[in-house]
Amino acid sequence: MLKATIDADMFREFIDAISALVPECRLHVDEDGISTRAVDTANVAMIGIELKKEAFDSYKATKSQLGIDISKMKNIFGMAGKGDLISLELADNAQKMSISAHGYHYSITLLDTNTIRKDPNPPTINLPGKIVITGDDFNNAMKAAAVISDKIALGINPKEQTFYLIAEGDTDNIRREFGKDELKSLTAVEARSLFSLDYLKDMGKVMSKASEVEIYLGIDHPVRFSFVIAGGSGHVEYLLAPRIEAD
């Protein structure tokens, strides 16, 4: 059972964060809020996200799992305007969710959770490098790099105490260094890994609104991003596997 109302912008942040990686997911609902953990079809990127009940204007729920078509939800909430309230209602064991947004009333058939990939287990990895940067700065760097290449190296230079990004195309390249004065904080240890910009561009759009994004790096290891949404009542973690650098 679920009966809730929430500000449209807050719920849109939640849906947008998930849609950056997957078109559908298994949504976990309980008395404390809603959450999901999912991996993309290529097994390259993972998201863990939660939205606490405090984010909602009203919230009442019992423990359940819902199969959600994220792409469809994203289109629905695109109809909602700033300041609108979204209402979600689902009876016990119901196969359809009722959604109201901006005067429109939808009845959406839920997906069979048995057809959705099981929740992945987060890997245990040591990522000693840590950068705290504004989401807008990171997103702008991804957009600039995408003009040159489809991959980007993220790294930390402990000697210079900088966070750097390098993208190299066939004939062009771009480099951006963030000094300590441009960052919220920096743990200056040696770190560098290469990543796909296709994923980072989509993640960057979601992170662009975050005042702080924590980035955890190692050497040829995945990168982990951690940030809050919905005014602090939600939390997102992205994990992205590295690409193999050619010799």
Secondary structure, DSSP 8 states (H G I E B T S, - for coil): -EEEEEEHHHHHHHHHHHHTT-SEEEEEEETTEEEEEEE-TTSSEEEEEEEEGGGSSEEEE-SEEEEEEHHHHHHHHTT--TT-EEEEEE-TT-SEEEEEETTEEEEEE-B-GGGS------------EEEEE-HHHHHHHHHHHHTT-SEEEEEEETTTTEEEEEEE-SS-EEEEEEETTTSSEEE---EEEEEEHHHHHHHHHHHTT-S-EEEEE-BSS-EEEEEEEGGGTEEEEEEE--B----
